[in-house]
């Protein structure tokens, strides 16, 4: 069964399952434990998000909420697992951009779709990426770096450890005309080490490993992706300020439910999750993790993901990128 046919089949099955849930069962939801599936190991960022918001969600719903970690294949295994659970609102999914919008854009055989197989309930948080170069490099601005890269194409390789970072860097290259070949590493921390040791010229990576190295003077941050500066690096300009508003890639994490879940349950979940994220304690703890708290509407989250898929697919096509499945 090919991916499209399988997706349609699963959607039809979900609708039948949802239709089989009695109205009274929908009305007294939830009357048992709610599971939150996370496609990453315990202790990682998405796991922390799930536990933080899940605890407040439990208080709001008046029901126990447990976390179920199912790491593997960049979270795609967990996403497929969640899709195969009953569409009754008792299995939620915390998923990130890598396994959702990016995966949808780069893997043609993906067995699910972020906004058709699932209902995006609300974003938990998003955060920009950071362009970093060696601390002793003569480039002081993004413009300086682009000039250097064009003059020294053989010294302009970049470090990357995931499709998200590769796509962000290729978008930067497309918008500036800068050269540069990707050099793969196993983690963004390894990518940063390669930059500070001079093995590669630059990396565009996530904040948690990058910010300490910037503050410690080991690498220099030239810009953060998007239009807003990072609160953790207030002196570093945004890409928009650097004259590159189109380099607007970032990462996000959010809550999803099976697309076949009855509408009244989806509405109750969306409202409860938005309240949980808006809670001052939860919101404060999210900000302390150097991310931008979410909590917007399901409709806005869906629109953002669909736009994210298109942008990513356009970059992948323009840069002629391929990724092993």
C-alpha positions in Angstrom: 0.0 0.0 0.0 1.6 3.3 -1.1 1.9 6.3 1.3 -1.0 8.3 -0.1 -3.3 5.3 -0.2 -2.3 4.3 3.3 -2.9 7.8 4.6 -6.4 7.9 3.1 -7.2 4.5 4.5 -6.0 5.5 7.9 -8.0 8.7 7.8 -11.2 6.8 6.8 -10.6 4.3 9.6 -10.2 7.1 12.1 -13.5 8.7 11.0 -15.3 5.4 11.5 -13.7 5.0 15.0 -14.7 8.5 15.9 -18.2 7.9 14.8 -18.4 4.9 17.0 -17.6 6.9 20.2 -21.0 7.4 22.0 -22.1 11.0 22.6 -22.1 10.4 26.4 -18.5 9.2 26.3 -17.6 12.5 24.5 -19.5 14.5 27.0 -17.8 13.2 30.1 -14.3 13.3 28.6 -11.9 12.7 30.2 -12.9 9.9 32.6 -9.5 8.0 32.6 -5.8 8.6 32.2 -4.6 10.7 29.2 -1.3 9.7 27.6 1.1 12.1 26.0 3.4 10.4 23.5 6.8 12.0 23.0 9.2 10.9 20.2 12.3 11.6 22.1 14.1 10.2 25.1 13.4 11.4 28.6 15.3 14.5 29.6 15.3 16.1 26.1 13.7 19.4 25.3 10.4 18.0 24.0 10.1 15.6 26.9 10.6 18.5 29.3 7.9 20.5 27.4 5.5 17.6 27.6 6.0 17.1 31.4 5.8 20.8 32.2 2.6 21.4 30.3 1.2 17.9 31.0 1.3 18.5 34.8 -0.8 21.7 34.4 -3.1 19.9 31.9 -3.8 17.2 34.5 -4.8 19.9 37.0 -7.1 21.6 34.5 -8.8 18.4 33.2 -8.9 16.8 36.7 -7.5 13.6 35.3 -4.1 11.9 35.4 -1.7 12.6 32.6 1.3 10.3 31.9 4.2 10.7 29.5 5.1 7.8 27.1 8.6 8.2 25.5 9.0 6.4 22.1 12.3 7.7 20.6 13.6 6.7 17.2 13.8 7.8 13.5 13.7 11.5 14.4 10.4 11.0 16.2 8.7 9.5 13.2 8.1 6.2 15.0 6.2 8.0 17.8 4.1 9.9 15.3 3.1 6.7 13.5 2.4 5.1 16.8 0.1 7.9 17.9 -1.7 7.7 14.6 -2.5 4.1 15.2 -4.1 4.7 18.6 -7.9 5.1 19.0 -9.1 8.6 18.0 -10.7 9.3 21.4 -8.6 12.0 22.9 -6.8 9.8 25.4 -3.6 9.7 23.4 -2.0 13.0 22.6 1.3 13.6 20.8 4.0 16.1 21.5 5.8 16.5 18.2 8.5 18.9 16.8 9.1 20.5 13.5 11.7 17.9 12.5 9.3 15.0 12.6 6.3 17.0 11.2 6.8 19.9 8.8 10.4 19.1 7.8 9.7 15.4 7.5 6.7 16.0 5.4 8.7 18.2 3.0 11.7 15.8 2.6 10.4 12.3 2.9 8.0 11.4 0.0 7.1 8.1 1.5 6.0 9.5 4.9 3.0 7.6 6.2 1.3 10.5 7.9 0.7 14.2 7.3 1.1 16.8 10.0 -2.2 18.6 9.4 -4.3 16.0 7.7 -3.5 12.9 9.8 -3.4 15.0 13.0 -5.1 18.1 14.4 -2.5 20.6 15.6 -4.0 21.7 18.9 -1.5 24.4 20.0 2.2 25.3 19.8 4.1 24.8 23.0 7.1 26.9 22.0 9.3 28.0 19.1 12.9 29.3 18.9 15.2 30.6 16.3 18.5 29.2 15.2 21.9 30.9 15.6 24.6 31.5 12.9 28.0 30.9 14.5 31.5 31.2 13.2 35.0 30.9 14.9 35.5 33.6 17.6 38.8 34.7 16.0 37.4 35.0 12.4 37.7 38.5 10.9 34.0 38.6 9.9 32.1 40.7 12.3 28.7 40.8 10.5 26.7 38.6 8.2 27.6 40.8 5.2 31.3 40.3 6.1 30.9 36.6 6.2 29.1 36.4 2.8 31.9 38.5 1.3 34.5 36.1 2.8 32.7 33.0 1.6 32.4 34.2 -1.9 36.1 35.1 -2.0 37.1 31.8 -0.3 34.7 29.0 -1.5 37.2 26.3 -0.6 37.2 27.5 3.1 33.4 27.9 3.4 32.1 24.5 4.4 29.4 24.4 7.1 28.7 21.9 9.9 25.2 20.4 10.3 23.7 17.6 12.3 20.1 17.4 11.1 17.9 18.2 8.1 16.6 21.2 10.0 20.1 22.8 10.2 21.0 21.8 6.7 17.8 23.4 5.3 18.4 26.6 7.3 21.9 26.9 6.0 21.0 26.1 2.4 18.3 28.8 2.7 21.0 31.2 3.9 23.1 30.3 0.9 20.2 30.7 -1.6 19.4 34.2 -0.2 23.0 35.4 -0.3 24.6 33.5 -3.1 27.3 32.2 -0.7 29.0 28.9 -1.5 29.7 26.1 1.0 29.4 22.3 1.3 27.8 20.6 4.2 29.9 18.5 6.6 27.7 16.1 8.7 28.1 15.7 12.5 26.1 13.7 15.0 25.0 16.6 17.2 24.8 20.4 17.1 27.4 20.4 19.9 29.8 18.5 17.6 29.1 21.0 14.8 30.0 23.8 17.1 33.2 22.1 18.2 34.1 21.7 14.5 33.6 25.5 14.0 35.6 26.6 17.0 38.5 24.2 16.0 38.4 25.6 12.5 37.4 22.4 10.7 34.3 24.2 9.3 33.6 27.9 8.8 30.1 28.1 10.2 27.1 26.3 11.6 23.4 27.3 12.0 22.3 25.5 15.2 19.9 25.6 18.1 20.3 27.7 21.1 21.0 25.3 24.1 24.5 24.3 22.9 25.2 27.5 21.0 24.4 30.2 23.6 27.0 28.9 26.2 29.7 28.8 23.6 28.9 32.3 22.5 28.8 33.6 26.0 32.1 31.8 26.7 33.8 33.4 23.8 34.4 30.1 22.0 32.4 31.0 18.9 30.9 34.3 17.6 27.2 34.6 16.8 26.5 36.8 13.8 22.7 36.5 13.7 19.7 34.6 14.8 17.1 33.4 12.3 13.9 35.4 12.0 12.9 39.0 12.7 13.3 39.1 16.5 16.5 39.0 18.6 17.0 36.3 21.2 16.6 37.3 24.8 19.6 35.2 25.6 21.8 37.0 23.0 20.4 40.6 23.0 23.4 42.0 21.2 23.2 39.6 18.3 21.0 41.0 15.4 18.2 39.1 13.7 18.5 37.9 10.1 15.9 40.6 9.2 18.1 43.3 10.8 21.1 41.8 8.8 19.1 42.4 5.6 17.9 38.8 5.2 14.3 38.7 6.3 13.7 35.5 4.2 16.1 33.5 6.4 13.3 32.9 8.9 13.7 29.2 9.8 13.4 28.0 13.3 12.2 25.0 15.4 9.0 24.5 17.2 7.2 21.9 19.4 3.5 21.4 19.8 0.5 19.2 20.8 -1.4 17.1 18.3 -4.4 14.8 18.4 -5.6 12.2 16.0 -7.6 13.8 13.1 -10.5 11.4 13.8 -11.0 12.7 17.4 -14.6 14.1 17.9 -14.8 17.9 17.7 -16.1 18.5 21.3 -13.1 16.6 22.7 -10.7 18.5 20.4 -12.2 21.8 21.6 -11.9 20.8 25.2 -8.2 19.8 24.7 -7.3 22.9 22.8 -8.8 25.2 25.5 -7.2 23.2 28.3 -3.7 23.2 26.6 -3.9 26.9 25.9 -4.8 27.6 29.5 -1.9 25.4 30.6 0.7 27.2 28.5 -0.6 30.6 29.5 -0.3 29.7 33.2 2.3 32.2 34.6 4.4 29.4 36.2 4.4 27.3 33.0 5.1 30.3 30.8 7.9 31.5 33.0 9.6 28.1 33.0 9.3 28.0 29.2 11.0 31.4 28.9 13.7 30.3 31.2 14.5 27.6 28.6 15.3 30.3 26.1 12.2 29.6 24.0 9.2 31.7 22.9 6.1 30.3 24.6 3.2 29.4 22.3 -0.4 28.8 23.3 -2.1 30.2 20.2 -5.1 28.8 18.5 -5.3 25.4 16.7 -6.2 27.3 13.5 -3.1 29.5 13.7 -0.9 26.5 14.5 -2.2 24.6 11.5 -1.6 27.6 9.1 1.9 28.0 10.4 2.7 24.3 9.8 1.3 24.3 6.3 3.4 27.4 5.5 6.4 25.7 7.1 6.0 22.7 4.9 5.9 24.8 1.7 8.9 26.9 2.7 10.9 23.8 3.5 9.9 22.0 0.3 10.8 25.1 -1.8 14.3 25.2 -0.2 14.8 21.5 -0.7 13.9 21.7 -4.3 15.9 24.9 -5.0 19.0 23.5 -3.4 18.5 20.0 -4.9 18.8 18.4 -1.5 18.1 14.7 -0.7 17.9 13.0 2.7 18.2 9.3 3.5 15.0 7.9 5.1 
